[in-house]
């Protein structure tokens, strides 16, 4: 898995279907879709954490898709999801 503090790391904006609620786990990503591609199911969420950046927060999810690992980040200021694969 790549280092989340590496500024050279490039992510890809994706659309995410997530379940939001107010229980112990406030957000759970279920599927994502890259531009022009089919939906990809998130098999498992391994961990989640929050990183504060300036006046906003990034919700970071380490996930499994099939047999590969990825990271999804949700930026609370732009309301955008970014996918980091590898």
NUTIRO-197423 format. One record per residue: residue number from 1; y, z, x of N, C-alpha, C, O in turn. Coordinates in steps of 0.2 Angstrom, whole numbers. Layout:
% NUTIRO-197423
<pt><k>NUM</k><n_yy>Y</n_yy><n_zz>Z</n_zz><n_xx>X</n_xx><ca_yy>Y</ca_yy><ca_zz>Z</ca_zz><ca_xx>X</ca_xx><c_yy>Y</c_yy><c_zz>Z</c_zz><c_xx>X</c_xx><o_yy>Y</o_yy><o_zz>Z</o_zz><o_xx>X</o_xx></pt>
...
//
This chain:
% NUTIRO-197423
<pt><k>1</k><n_yy>-6</n_yy><n_zz>0</n_zz><n_xx>4</n_xx><ca_yy>0</ca_yy><ca_zz>0</ca_zz><ca_xx>0</ca_xx><c_yy>6</c_yy><c_zz>0</c_zz><c_xx>4</c_xx><o_yy>6</o_yy><o_zz>3</o_zz><o_xx>10</o_xx></pt>
<pt><k>2</k><n_yy>11</n_yy><n_zz>-4</n_zz><n_xx>3</n_xx><ca_yy>17</ca_yy><ca_zz>-4</ca_zz><ca_xx>7</ca_xx><c_yy>22</c_yy><c_zz>2</c_zz><c_xx>6</c_xx><o_yy>21</o_yy><o_zz>6</o_zz><o_xx>1</o_xx></pt>
<pt><k>3</k><n_yy>26</n_yy><n_zz>3</n_zz><n_xx>11</n_xx><ca_yy>30</ca_yy><ca_zz>9</ca_zz><ca_xx>11</ca_xx><c_yy>36</c_yy><c_zz>8</c_zz><c_xx>6</c_xx><o_yy>39</o_yy><o_zz>2</o_zz><o_xx>6</o_xx></pt>
<pt><k>4</k><n_yy>37</n_yy><n_zz>12</n_zz><n_xx>1</n_xx><ca_yy>43</ca_yy><ca_zz>11</ca_zz><ca_xx>-4</ca_xx><c_yy>50</c_yy><c_zz>12</c_zz><c_xx>-1</c_xx><o_yy>54</o_yy><o_zz>10</o_zz><o_xx>-4</o_xx></pt>
<pt><k>5</k><n_yy>50</n_yy><n_zz>14</n_zz><n_xx>5</n_xx><ca_yy>57</ca_yy><ca_zz>14</ca_zz><ca_xx>8</ca_xx><c_yy>58</c_yy><c_zz>8</c_zz><c_xx>12</c_xx><o_yy>64</o_yy><o_zz>8</o_zz><o_xx>16</o_xx></pt>
<pt><k>6</k><n_yy>54</n_yy><n_zz>3</n_zz><n_xx>12</n_xx><ca_yy>55</ca_yy><ca_zz>-3</ca_zz><ca_xx>16</ca_xx><c_yy>60</c_yy><c_zz>-7</c_zz><c_xx>13</c_xx><o_yy>58</o_yy><o_zz>-10</o_zz><o_xx>8</o_xx></pt>
<pt><k>7</k><n_yy>66</n_yy><n_zz>-8</n_zz><n_xx>15</n_xx><ca_yy>71</ca_yy><ca_zz>-12</ca_zz><ca_xx>11</ca_xx><c_yy>69</c_yy><c_zz>-20</c_zz><c_xx>12</c_xx><o_yy>72</o_yy><o_zz>-24</o_zz><o_xx>7</o_xx></pt>
<pt><k>8</k><n_yy>65</n_yy><n_zz>-22</n_zz><n_xx>16</n_xx><ca_yy>63</ca_yy><ca_zz>-29</ca_zz><ca_xx>17</ca_xx><c_yy>58</c_yy><c_zz>-31</c_zz><c_xx>12</c_xx><o_yy>57</o_yy><o_zz>-37</o_zz><o_xx>11</o_xx></pt>
<pt><k>9</k><n_yy>55</n_yy><n_zz>-26</n_zz><n_xx>9</n_xx><ca_yy>50</ca_yy><ca_zz>-27</ca_zz><ca_xx>4</ca_xx><c_yy>53</c_yy><c_zz>-31</c_zz><c_xx>-2</c_xx><o_yy>57</o_yy><o_zz>-28</o_zz><o_xx>-5</o_xx></pt>
<pt><k>10</k><n_yy>49</n_yy><n_zz>-36</n_zz><n_xx>-4</n_xx><ca_yy>52</ca_yy><ca_zz>-40</ca_zz><ca_xx>-10</ca_xx><c_yy>47</c_yy><c_zz>-39</c_zz><c_xx>-16</c_xx><o_yy>41</o_yy><o_zz>-39</o_zz><o_xx>-16</o_xx></pt>
<pt><k>11</k><n_yy>51</n_yy><n_zz>-37</n_zz><n_xx>-21</n_xx><ca_yy>47</ca_yy><ca_zz>-36</ca_zz><ca_xx>-28</ca_xx><c_yy>49</c_yy><c_zz>-42</c_zz><c_xx>-32</c_xx><o_yy>53</o_yy><o_zz>-46</o_zz><o_xx>-31</o_xx></pt>
<pt><k>12</k><n_yy>45</n_yy><n_zz>-42</n_zz><n_xx>-38</n_xx><ca_yy>46</ca_yy><ca_zz>-48</ca_zz><ca_xx>-43</ca_xx><c_yy>47</c_yy><c_zz>-45</c_zz><c_xx>-49</c_xx><o_yy>44</o_yy><o_zz>-40</o_zz><o_xx>-52</o_xx></pt>
<pt><k>13</k><n_yy>53</n_yy><n_zz>-47</n_zz><n_xx>-53</n_xx><ca_yy>54</ca_yy><ca_zz>-44</ca_zz><ca_xx>-59</ca_xx><c_yy>49</c_yy><c_zz>-47</c_zz><c_xx>-64</c_xx><o_yy>47</o_yy><o_zz>-52</o_zz><o_xx>-64</o_xx></pt>
<pt><k>14</k><n_yy>47</n_yy><n_zz>-42</n_zz><n_xx>-68</n_xx><ca_yy>42</ca_yy><ca_zz>-43</ca_zz><ca_xx>-73</ca_xx><c_yy>43</c_yy><c_zz>-40</c_zz><c_xx>-80</c_xx><o_yy>48</o_yy><o_zz>-36</o_zz><o_xx>-80</o_xx></pt>
<pt><k>15</k><n_yy>40</n_yy><n_zz>-42</n_zz><n_xx>-85</n_xx><ca_yy>41</ca_yy><ca_zz>-39</ca_zz><ca_xx>-92</ca_xx><c_yy>35</c_yy><c_zz>-35</c_zz><c_xx>-92</c_xx><o_yy>29</o_yy><o_zz>-36</o_zz><o_xx>-91</o_xx></pt>
<pt><k>16</k><n_yy>36</n_yy><n_zz>-29</n_zz><n_xx>-95</n_xx><ca_yy>31</ca_yy><ca_zz>-24</ca_zz><ca_xx>-96</ca_xx><c_yy>31</c_yy><c_zz>-21</c_zz><c_xx>-103</c_xx><o_yy>36</o_yy><o_zz>-20</o_zz><o_xx>-106</o_xx></pt>
<pt><k>17</k><n_yy>25</n_yy><n_zz>-20</n_zz><n_xx>-105</n_xx><ca_yy>23</ca_yy><ca_zz>-17</ca_zz><ca_xx>-111</ca_xx><c_yy>21</c_yy><c_zz>-10</c_zz><c_xx>-109</c_xx><o_yy>16</o_yy><o_zz>-9</o_zz><o_xx>-106</o_xx></pt>
<pt><k>18</k><n_yy>25</n_yy><n_zz>-5</n_zz><n_xx>-112</n_xx><ca_yy>24</ca_yy><ca_zz>2</ca_zz><ca_xx>-110</ca_xx><c_yy>24</c_yy><c_zz>6</c_zz><c_xx>-116</c_xx><o_yy>27</o_yy><o_zz>5</o_zz><o_xx>-121</o_xx></pt>
<pt><k>19</k><n_yy>20</n_yy><n_zz>12</n_zz><n_xx>-116</n_xx><ca_yy>20</ca_yy><ca_zz>17</ca_zz><ca_xx>-121</ca_xx><c_yy>25</c_yy><c_zz>23</c_zz><c_xx>-119</c_xx><o_yy>24</o_yy><o_zz>26</o_zz><o_xx>-114</o_xx></pt>
<pt><k>20</k><n_yy>30</n_yy><n_zz>24</n_zz><n_xx>-123</n_xx><ca_yy>35</ca_yy><ca_zz>29</ca_zz><ca_xx>-121</ca_xx><c_yy>33</c_yy><c_zz>35</c_zz><c_xx>-127</c_xx><o_yy>33</o_yy><o_zz>33</o_zz><o_xx>-133</o_xx></pt>
<pt><k>21</k><n_yy>33</n_yy><n_zz>41</n_zz><n_xx>-124</n_xx><ca_yy>33</ca_yy><ca_zz>47</ca_zz><ca_xx>-129</ca_xx><c_yy>36</c_yy><c_zz>53</c_zz><c_xx>-125</c_xx><o_yy>38</o_yy><o_zz>52</o_zz><o_xx>-120</o_xx></pt>
<pt><k>22</k><n_yy>35</n_yy><n_zz>58</n_zz><n_xx>-129</n_xx><ca_yy>38</ca_yy><ca_zz>65</ca_zz><ca_xx>-126</ca_xx><c_yy>33</c_yy><c_zz>70</c_zz><c_xx>-124</c_xx><o_yy>35</o_yy><o_zz>76</o_zz><o_xx>-124</o_xx></pt>
<pt><k>23</k><n_yy>27</n_yy><n_zz>67</n_zz><n_xx>-123</n_xx><ca_yy>22</ca_yy><ca_zz>72</ca_zz><ca_xx>-121</ca_xx><c_yy>22</c_yy><c_zz>73</c_zz><c_xx>-113</c_xx><o_yy>27</o_yy><o_zz>72</o_zz><o_xx>-110</o_xx></pt>
<pt><k>24</k><n_yy>16</n_yy><n_zz>75</n_zz><n_xx>-110</n_xx><ca_yy>16</ca_yy><ca_zz>77</ca_zz><ca_xx>-103</ca_xx><c_yy>17</c_yy><c_zz>71</c_zz><c_xx>-99</c_xx><o_yy>20</o_yy><o_zz>71</o_zz><o_xx>-94</o_xx></pt>
<pt><k>25</k><n_yy>15</n_yy><n_zz>65</n_zz><n_xx>-102</n_xx><ca_yy>16</ca_yy><ca_zz>58</ca_zz><ca_xx>-98</ca_xx><c_yy>21</c_yy><c_zz>55</c_zz><c_xx>-102</c_xx><o_yy>20</o_yy><o_zz>52</o_zz><o_xx>-107</o_xx></pt>
<pt><k>26</k><n_yy>28</n_yy><n_zz>55</n_zz><n_xx>-100</n_xx><ca_yy>33</ca_yy><ca_zz>51</ca_zz><ca_xx>-105</ca_xx><c_yy>33</c_yy><c_zz>44</c_zz><c_xx>-105</c_xx><o_yy>35</o_yy><o_zz>41</o_zz><o_xx>-110</o_xx></pt>
<pt><k>27</k><n_yy>30</n_yy><n_zz>41</n_zz><n_xx>-100</n_xx><ca_yy>29</ca_yy><ca_zz>33</ca_zz><ca_xx>-100</ca_xx><c_yy>23</c_yy><c_zz>31</c_zz><c_xx>-97</c_xx><o_yy>21</o_yy><o_zz>34</o_zz><o_xx>-92</o_xx></pt>
<pt><k>28</k><n_yy>19</n_yy><n_zz>26</n_zz><n_xx>-100</n_xx><ca_yy>13</ca_yy><ca_zz>24</ca_zz><ca_xx>-97</ca_xx><c_yy>13</c_yy><c_zz>16</c_zz><c_xx>-98</c_xx><o_yy>13</o_yy><o_zz>13</o_zz><o_xx>-103</o_xx></pt>
<pt><k>29</k><n_yy>14</n_yy><n_zz>12</n_zz><n_xx>-92</n_xx><ca_yy>14</ca_yy><ca_zz>5</ca_zz><ca_xx>-92</ca_xx><c_yy>7</c_yy><c_zz>3</c_zz><c_xx>-94</c_xx><o_yy>2</o_yy><o_zz>5</o_zz><o_xx>-92</o_xx></pt>
<pt><k>30</k><n_yy>6</n_yy><n_zz>-2</n_zz><n_xx>-99</n_xx><ca_yy>0</ca_yy><ca_zz>-5</ca_zz><ca_xx>-101</ca_xx><c_yy>-2</c_yy><c_zz>-12</c_zz><c_xx>-99</c_xx><o_yy>-7</o_yy><o_zz>-13</o_zz><o_xx>-97</o_xx></pt>
<pt><k>31</k><n_yy>3</n_yy><n_zz>-16</n_zz><n_xx>-99</n_xx><ca_yy>2</ca_yy><ca_zz>-23</ca_zz><ca_xx>-97</ca_xx><c_yy>9</c_yy><c_zz>-25</c_zz><c_xx>-94</c_xx><o_yy>14</o_yy><o_zz>-22</o_zz><o_xx>-95</o_xx></pt>
<pt><k>32</k><n_yy>8</n_yy><n_zz>-31</n_zz><n_xx>-90</n_xx><ca_yy>14</ca_yy><ca_zz>-34</ca_zz><ca_xx>-87</ca_xx><c_yy>13</c_yy><c_zz>-41</c_zz><c_xx>-87</c_xx><o_yy>8</o_yy><o_zz>-44</o_zz><o_xx>-87</o_xx></pt>
<pt><k>33</k><n_yy>19</n_yy><n_zz>-45</n_zz><n_xx>-87</n_xx><ca_yy>19</ca_yy><ca_zz>-52</ca_zz><ca_xx>-87</ca_xx><c_yy>24</c_yy><c_zz>-55</c_zz><c_xx>-82</c_xx><o_yy>30</o_yy><o_zz>-53</o_zz><o_xx>-82</o_xx></pt>
<pt><k>34</k><n_yy>21</n_yy><n_zz>-59</n_zz><n_xx>-77</n_xx><ca_yy>26</ca_yy><ca_zz>-63</ca_zz><ca_xx>-73</ca_xx><c_yy>29</c_yy><c_zz>-69</c_zz><c_xx>-77</c_xx><o_yy>26</o_yy><o_zz>-71</o_zz><o_xx>-82</o_xx></pt>
<pt><k>35</k><n_yy>34</n_yy><n_zz>-71</n_zz><n_xx>-75</n_xx><ca_yy>37</ca_yy><ca_zz>-77</ca_zz><ca_xx>-78</ca_xx><c_yy>33</c_yy><c_zz>-83</c_zz><c_xx>-78</c_xx><o_yy>30</o_yy><o_zz>-85</o_zz><o_xx>-73</o_xx></pt>
<pt><k>36</k><n_yy>31</n_yy><n_zz>-85</n_zz><n_xx>-84</n_xx><ca_yy>27</ca_yy><ca_zz>-91</ca_zz><ca_xx>-85</ca_xx><c_yy>20</c_yy><c_zz>-90</c_zz><c_xx>-85</c_xx><o_yy>16</o_yy><o_zz>-95</o_zz><o_xx>-84</o_xx></pt>
<pt><k>37</k><n_yy>18</n_yy><n_zz>-84</n_zz><n_xx>-84</n_xx><ca_yy>11</ca_yy><ca_zz>-82</ca_zz><ca_xx>-84</ca_xx><c_yy>8</c_yy><c_zz>-78</c_zz><c_xx>-89</c_xx><o_yy>12</o_yy><o_zz>-76</o_zz><o_xx>-93</o_xx></pt>
<pt><k>38</k><n_yy>2</n_yy><n_zz>-77</n_zz><n_xx>-90</n_xx><ca_yy>-1</ca_yy><ca_zz>-73</ca_zz><ca_xx>-95</ca_xx><c_yy>-1</c_yy><c_zz>-66</c_zz><c_xx>-94</c_xx><o_yy>1</o_yy><o_zz>-64</o_zz><o_xx>-88</o_xx></pt>
<pt><k>39</k><n_yy>-2</n_yy><n_zz>-62</n_zz><n_xx>-99</n_xx><ca_yy>-1</ca_yy><ca_zz>-54</ca_zz><ca_xx>-98</ca_xx><c_yy>-7</c_yy><c_zz>-52</c_zz><c_xx>-93</c_xx><o_yy>-13</o_yy><o_zz>-55</o_zz><o_xx>-93</o_xx></pt>
<pt><k>40</k><n_yy>-6</n_yy><n_zz>-47</n_zz><n_xx>-89</n_xx><ca_yy>-11</ca_yy><ca_zz>-44</ca_zz><ca_xx>-85</ca_xx><c_yy>-11</c_yy><c_zz>-36</c_zz><c_xx>-87</c_xx><o_yy>-6</o_yy><o_zz>-33</o_zz><o_xx>-87</o_xx></pt>
<pt><k>41</k><n_yy>-17</n_yy><n_zz>-34</n_zz><n_xx>-89</n_xx><ca_yy>-19</ca_yy><ca_zz>-27</ca_zz><ca_xx>-91</ca_xx><c_yy>-19</c_yy><c_zz>-23</c_zz><c_xx>-85</c_xx><o_yy>-22</o_yy><o_zz>-24</o_zz><o_xx>-80</o_xx></pt>
<pt><k>42</k><n_yy>-15</n_yy><n_zz>-17</n_zz><n_xx>-85</n_xx><ca_yy>-16</ca_yy><ca_zz>-12</ca_zz><ca_xx>-80</ca_xx><c_yy>-22</c_yy><c_zz>-8</c_zz><c_xx>-82</c_xx><o_yy>-22</o_yy><o_zz>-4</o_zz><o_xx>-87</o_xx></pt>
<pt><k>43</k><n_yy>-27</n_yy><n_zz>-8</n_zz><n_xx>-77</n_xx><ca_yy>-33</ca_yy><ca_zz>-5</ca_zz><ca_xx>-78</ca_xx><c_yy>-32</c_yy><c_zz>3</c_zz><c_xx>-78</c_xx><o_yy>-36</o_yy><o_zz>6</o_zz><o_xx>-82</o_xx></pt>
<pt><k>44</k><n_yy>-28</n_yy><n_zz>5</n_zz><n_xx>-73</n_xx><ca_yy>-28</ca_yy><ca_zz>13</ca_zz><ca_xx>-72</ca_xx><c_yy>-21</c_yy><c_zz>14</c_zz><c_xx>-69</c_xx><o_yy>-19</o_yy><o_zz>10</o_zz><o_xx>-65</o_xx></pt>
<pt><k>45</k><n_yy>-18</n_yy><n_zz>19</n_zz><n_xx>-71</n_xx><ca_yy>-12</ca_yy><ca_zz>22</ca_zz><ca_xx>-68</ca_xx><c_yy>-14</c_yy><c_zz>28</c_zz><c_xx>-63</c_xx><o_yy>-16</o_yy><o_zz>33</o_zz><o_xx>-65</o_xx></pt>
<pt><k>46</k><n_yy>-13</n_yy><n_zz>27</n_zz><n_xx>-57</n_xx><ca_yy>-15</ca_yy><ca_zz>32</ca_zz><ca_xx>-52</ca_xx><c_yy>-11</c_yy><c_zz>38</c_zz><c_xx>-51</c_xx><o_yy>-13</o_yy><o_zz>43</o_zz><o_xx>-51</o_xx></pt>
<pt><k>47</k><n_yy>-4</n_yy><n_zz>36</n_zz><n_xx>-51</n_xx><ca_yy>1</ca_yy><ca_zz>41</ca_zz><ca_xx>-50</ca_xx><c_yy>8</c_yy><c_zz>39</c_zz><c_xx>-53</c_xx><o_yy>9</o_yy><o_zz>33</o_zz><o_xx>-53</o_xx></pt>
<pt><k>48</k><n_yy>12</n_yy><n_zz>44</n_zz><n_xx>-54</n_xx><ca_yy>19</ca_yy><ca_zz>42</ca_zz><ca_xx>-56</ca_xx><c_yy>23</c_yy><c_zz>47</c_zz><c_xx>-53</c_xx><o_yy>22</o_yy><o_zz>53</o_zz><o_xx>-52</o_xx></pt>
<pt><k>49</k><n_yy>29</n_yy><n_zz>45</n_zz><n_xx>-51</n_xx><ca_yy>34</ca_yy><ca_zz>49</ca_zz><ca_xx>-48</ca_xx><c_yy>41</c_yy><c_zz>46</c_zz><c_xx>-50</c_xx><o_yy>42</o_yy><o_zz>41</o_zz><o_xx>-52</o_xx></pt>
<pt><k>50</k><n_yy>46</n_yy><n_zz>50</n_zz><n_xx>-49</n_xx><ca_yy>53</ca_yy><ca_zz>48</ca_zz><ca_xx>-50</ca_xx><c_yy>57</c_yy><c_zz>49</c_zz><c_xx>-43</c_xx><o_yy>56</o_yy><o_zz>54</o_zz><o_xx>-40</o_xx></pt>
<pt><k>51</k><n_yy>61</n_yy><n_zz>44</n_zz><n_xx>-42</n_xx><ca_yy>65</ca_yy><ca_zz>43</ca_zz><ca_xx>-36</ca_xx><c_yy>72</c_yy><c_zz>43</c_zz><c_xx>-38</c_xx><o_yy>74</o_yy><o_zz>38</o_zz><o_xx>-42</o_xx></pt>
<pt><k>52</k><n_yy>77</n_yy><n_zz>47</n_zz><n_xx>-36</n_xx><ca_yy>84</ca_yy><ca_zz>47</ca_zz><ca_xx>-38</ca_xx><c_yy>88</c_yy><c_zz>43</c_zz><c_xx>-33</c_xx><o_yy>87</o_yy><o_zz>44</o_zz><o_xx>-27</o_xx></pt>
<pt><k>53</k><n_yy>91</n_yy><n_zz>38</n_zz><n_xx>-35</n_xx><ca_yy>95</ca_yy><ca_zz>33</ca_zz><ca_xx>-31</ca_xx><c_yy>102</c_yy><c_zz>33</c_zz><c_xx>-34</c_xx><o_yy>103</o_yy><o_zz>30</o_zz><o_xx>-39</o_xx></pt>
<pt><k>54</k><n_yy>107</n_yy><n_zz>36</n_zz><n_xx>-31</n_xx><ca_yy>114</ca_yy><ca_zz>37</ca_zz><ca_xx>-34</ca_xx><c_yy>114</c_yy><c_zz>40</c_zz><c_xx>-40</c_xx><o_yy>111</o_yy><o_zz>45</o_zz><o_xx>-41</o_xx></pt>
<pt><k>55</k><n_yy>117</n_yy><n_zz>36</n_zz><n_xx>-45</n_xx><ca_yy>117</ca_yy><ca_zz>39</ca_zz><ca_xx>-52</ca_xx><c_yy>111</c_yy><c_zz>37</c_zz><c_xx>-57</c_xx><o_yy>112</o_yy><o_zz>39</o_zz><o_xx>-63</o_xx></pt>
<pt><k>56</k><n_yy>106</n_yy><n_zz>34</n_zz><n_xx>-54</n_xx><ca_yy>101</ca_yy><ca_zz>32</ca_zz><ca_xx>-58</ca_xx><c_yy>94</c_yy><c_zz>34</c_zz><c_xx>-55</c_xx><o_yy>94</o_yy><o_zz>37</o_zz><o_xx>-50</o_xx></pt>
<pt><k>57</k><n_yy>89</n_yy><n_zz>33</n_zz><n_xx>-59</n_xx><ca_yy>82</ca_yy><ca_zz>35</ca_zz><ca_xx>-57</ca_xx><c_yy>78</c_yy><c_zz>29</c_zz><c_xx>-57</c_xx><o_yy>79</o_yy><o_zz>25</o_zz><o_xx>-61</o_xx></pt>
<pt><k>58</k><n_yy>73</n_yy><n_zz>29</n_zz><n_xx>-53</n_xx><ca_yy>67</ca_yy><ca_zz>24</ca_zz><ca_xx>-53</ca_xx><c_yy>61</c_yy><c_zz>28</c_zz><c_xx>-54</c_xx><o_yy>59</o_yy><o_zz>33</o_zz><o_xx>-51</o_xx></pt>
<pt><k>59</k><n_yy>58</n_yy><n_zz>26</n_zz><n_xx>-59</n_xx><ca_yy>51</ca_yy><ca_zz>28</ca_zz><ca_xx>-61</ca_xx><c_yy>46</c_yy><c_zz>24</c_zz><c_xx>-58</c_xx><o_yy>46</o_yy><o_zz>18</o_zz><o_xx>-59</o_xx></pt>
<pt><k>60</k><n_yy>42</n_yy><n_zz>27</n_zz><n_xx>-53</n_xx><ca_yy>37</ca_yy><ca_zz>23</ca_zz><ca_xx>-49</ca_xx><c_yy>30</c_yy><c_zz>24</c_zz><c_xx>-51</c_xx><o_yy>28</o_yy><o_zz>30</o_zz><o_xx>-52</o_xx></pt>
<pt><k>61</k><n_yy>26</n_yy><n_zz>19</n_zz><n_xx>-53</n_xx><ca_yy>20</ca_yy><ca_zz>20</ca_zz><ca_xx>-55</ca_xx><c_yy>15</c_yy><c_zz>16</c_zz><c_xx>-50</c_xx><o_yy>16</o_yy><o_zz>10</o_zz><o_xx>-49</o_xx></pt>
<pt><k>62</k><n_yy>10</n_yy><n_zz>19</n_zz><n_xx>-47</n_xx><ca_yy>5</ca_yy><ca_zz>16</ca_zz><ca_xx>-43</ca_xx><c_yy>-1</c_yy><c_zz>15</c_zz><c_xx>-48</c_xx><o_yy>-3</o_yy><o_zz>19</o_zz><o_xx>-51</o_xx></pt>
<pt><k>63</k><n_yy>-3</n_yy><n_zz>8</n_zz><n_xx>-48</n_xx><ca_yy>-7</ca_yy><ca_zz>6</ca_zz><ca_xx>-53</ca_xx><c_yy>-13</c_yy><c_zz>2</c_zz><c_xx>-50</c_xx><o_yy>-13</o_yy><o_zz>0</o_zz><o_xx>-44</o_xx></pt>
<pt><k>64</k><n_yy>-18</n_yy><n_zz>1</n_zz><n_xx>-54</n_xx><ca_yy>-24</ca_yy><ca_zz>-3</ca_zz><ca_xx>-52</ca_xx><c_yy>-24</c_yy><c_zz>-9</c_zz><c_xx>-58</c_xx><o_yy>-24</o_yy><o_zz>-8</o_zz><o_xx>-64</o_xx></pt>
<pt><k>65</k><n_yy>-25</n_yy><n_zz>-15</n_zz><n_xx>-55</n_xx><ca_yy>-25</ca_yy><ca_zz>-21</ca_zz><ca_xx>-59</ca_xx><c_yy>-32</c_yy><c_zz>-24</c_zz><c_xx>-57</c_xx><o_yy>-32</o_yy><o_zz>-27</o_zz><o_xx>-52</o_xx></pt>
<pt><k>66</k><n_yy>-37</n_yy><n_zz>-24</n_zz><n_xx>-61</n_xx><ca_yy>-43</ca_yy><ca_zz>-27</ca_zz><ca_xx>-59</ca_xx><c_yy>-46</c_yy><c_zz>-22</c_zz><c_xx>-53</c_xx><o_yy>-48</o_yy><o_zz>-17</o_zz><o_xx>-54</o_xx></pt>
<pt><k>67</k><n_yy>-46</n_yy><n_zz>-26</n_zz><n_xx>-47</n_xx><ca_yy>-48</ca_yy><ca_zz>-22</ca_zz><ca_xx>-41</ca_xx><c_yy>-43</c_yy><c_zz>-22</c_zz><c_xx>-36</c_xx><o_yy>-44</o_yy><o_zz>-20</o_zz><o_xx>-30</o_xx></pt>
<pt><k>68</k><n_yy>-37</n_yy><n_zz>-23</n_zz><n_xx>-38</n_xx><ca_yy>-31</ca_yy><ca_zz>-23</ca_zz><ca_xx>-34</ca_xx><c_yy>-26</c_yy><c_zz>-18</c_zz><c_xx>-35</c_xx><o_yy>-26</o_yy><o_zz>-15</o_zz><o_xx>-41</o_xx></pt>
<pt><k>69</k><n_yy>-23</n_yy><n_zz>-15</n_zz><n_xx>-30</n_xx><ca_yy>-17</ca_yy><ca_zz>-10</ca_zz><ca_xx>-32</ca_xx><c_yy>-11</c_yy><c_zz>-13</c_zz><c_xx>-32</c_xx><o_yy>-10</o_yy><o_zz>-19</o_zz><o_xx>-29</o_xx></pt>
<pt><k>70</k><n_yy>-6</n_yy><n_zz>-10</n_zz><n_xx>-36</n_xx><ca_yy>1</ca_yy><ca_zz>-13</ca_zz><ca_xx>-36</ca_xx><c_yy>5</c_yy><c_zz>-7</c_zz><c_xx>-38</c_xx><o_yy>3</o_yy><o_zz>-1</o_zz><o_xx>-39</o_xx></pt>
<pt><k>71</k><n_yy>12</n_yy><n_zz>-8</n_zz><n_xx>-37</n_xx><ca_yy>17</ca_yy><ca_zz>-3</ca_zz><ca_xx>-39</ca_xx><c_yy>22</c_yy><c_zz>-6</c_zz><c_xx>-44</c_xx><o_yy>24</o_yy><o_zz>-12</o_zz><o_xx>-43</o_xx></pt>
<pt><k>72</k><n_yy>23</n_yy><n_zz>-3</n_zz><n_xx>-49</n_xx><ca_yy>28</ca_yy><ca_zz>-5</ca_zz><ca_xx>-54</ca_xx><c_yy>34</c_yy><c_zz>0</c_zz><c_xx>-54</c_xx><o_yy>32</o_yy><o_zz>6</o_zz><o_xx>-53</o_xx></pt>
<pt><k>73</k><n_yy>40</n_yy><n_zz>-2</n_zz><n_xx>-54</n_xx><ca_yy>46</ca_yy><ca_zz>2</ca_zz><ca_xx>-54</ca_xx><c_yy>50</c_yy><c_zz>1</c_zz><c_xx>-59</c_xx><o_yy>52</o_yy><o_zz>-5</o_zz><o_xx>-61</o_xx></pt>
<pt><k>74</k><n_yy>52</n_yy><n_zz>6</n_zz><n_xx>-63</n_xx><ca_yy>57</ca_yy><ca_zz>5</ca_zz><ca_xx>-68</ca_xx><c_yy>64</c_yy><c_zz>8</c_zz><c_xx>-66</c_xx><o_yy>64</o_yy><o_zz>14</o_zz><o_xx>-65</o_xx></pt>
<pt><k>75</k><n_yy>69</n_yy><n_zz>4</n_zz><n_xx>-66</n_xx><ca_yy>76</ca_yy><ca_zz>6</ca_zz><ca_xx>-64</ca_xx><c_yy>79</c_yy><c_zz>8</c_zz><c_xx>-71</c_xx><o_yy>81</o_yy><o_zz>4</o_zz><o_xx>-75</o_xx></pt>
<pt><k>76</k><n_yy>82</n_yy><n_zz>14</n_zz><n_xx>-71</n_xx><ca_yy>85</ca_yy><ca_zz>17</ca_zz><ca_xx>-77</ca_xx><c_yy>92</c_yy><c_zz>14</c_zz><c_xx>-78</c_xx><o_yy>94</o_yy><o_zz>14</o_zz><o_xx>-84</o_xx></pt>
<pt><k>77</k><n_yy>95</n_yy><n_zz>12</n_zz><n_xx>-73</n_xx><ca_yy>102</ca_yy><ca_zz>9</ca_zz><ca_xx>-74</ca_xx><c_yy>102</c_yy><c_zz>2</c_zz><c_xx>-76</c_xx><o_yy>106</o_yy><o_zz>0</o_zz><o_xx>-81</o_xx></pt>
<pt><k>78</k><n_yy>97</n_yy><n_zz>-2</n_zz><n_xx>-74</n_xx><ca_yy>97</ca_yy><ca_zz>-9</ca_zz><ca_xx>-76</ca_xx><c_yy>92</c_yy><c_zz>-11</c_zz><c_xx>-81</c_xx><o_yy>91</o_yy><o_zz>-16</o_zz><o_xx>-84</o_xx></pt>
<pt><k>79</k><n_yy>87</n_yy><n_zz>-6</n_zz><n_xx>-82</n_xx><ca_yy>82</ca_yy><ca_zz>-6</ca_zz><ca_xx>-87</ca_xx><c_yy>77</c_yy><c_zz>-12</c_zz><c_xx>-85</c_xx><o_yy>74</o_yy><o_zz>-15</o_zz><o_xx>-90</o_xx></pt>
<pt><k>80</k><n_yy>76</n_yy><n_zz>-13</n_zz><n_xx>-79</n_xx><ca_yy>72</ca_yy><ca_zz>-18</ca_zz><ca_xx>-77</ca_xx><c_yy>66</c_yy><c_zz>-16</c_zz><c_xx>-73</c_xx><o_yy>66</o_yy><o_zz>-10</o_zz><o_xx>-70</o_xx></pt>
<pt><k>81</k><n_yy>60</n_yy><n_zz>-19</n_zz><n_xx>-74</n_xx><ca_yy>54</ca_yy><ca_zz>-18</ca_zz><ca_xx>-71</ca_xx><c_yy>53</c_yy><c_zz>-22</c_zz><c_xx>-65</c_xx><o_yy>54</o_yy><o_zz>-28</o_zz><o_xx>-65</o_xx></pt>
<pt><k>82</k><n_yy>51</n_yy><n_zz>-19</n_zz><n_xx>-59</n_xx><ca_yy>49</ca_yy><ca_zz>-23</ca_zz><ca_xx>-53</ca_xx><c_yy>42</c_yy><c_zz>-22</c_zz><c_xx>-51</c_xx><o_yy>40</o_yy><o_zz>-16</o_zz><o_xx>-51</o_xx></pt>
<pt><k>83</k><n_yy>38</n_yy><n_zz>-27</n_zz><n_xx>-50</n_xx><ca_yy>31</ca_yy><ca_zz>-27</ca_zz><ca_xx>-47</ca_xx><c_yy>31</c_yy><c_zz>-28</c_zz><c_xx>-40</c_xx><o_yy>34</o_yy><o_zz>-33</o_zz><o_xx>-37</o_xx></pt>
<pt><k>84</k><n_yy>27</n_yy><n_zz>-24</n_zz><n_xx>-36</n_xx><ca_yy>26</ca_yy><ca_zz>-24</ca_zz><ca_xx>-29</ca_xx><c_yy>19</c_yy><c_zz>-25</c_zz><c_xx>-29</c_xx><o_yy>15</o_yy><o_zz>-20</o_zz><o_xx>-30</o_xx></pt>
<pt><k>85</k><n_yy>16</n_yy><n_zz>-30</n_zz><n_xx>-26</n_xx><ca_yy>9</ca_yy><ca_zz>-31</ca_zz><ca_xx>-25</ca_xx><c_yy>7</c_yy><c_zz>-30</c_zz><c_xx>-18</c_xx><o_yy>11</o_yy><o_zz>-31</o_zz><o_xx>-13</o_xx></pt>
<pt><k>86</k><n_yy>0</n_yy><n_zz>-28</n_zz><n_xx>-17</n_xx><ca_yy>-2</ca_yy><ca_zz>-28</ca_zz><ca_xx>-10</ca_xx><c_yy>-4</c_yy><c_zz>-21</c_zz><c_xx>-9</c_xx><o_yy>-7</o_yy><o_zz>-20</o_zz><o_xx>-3</o_xx></pt>
//
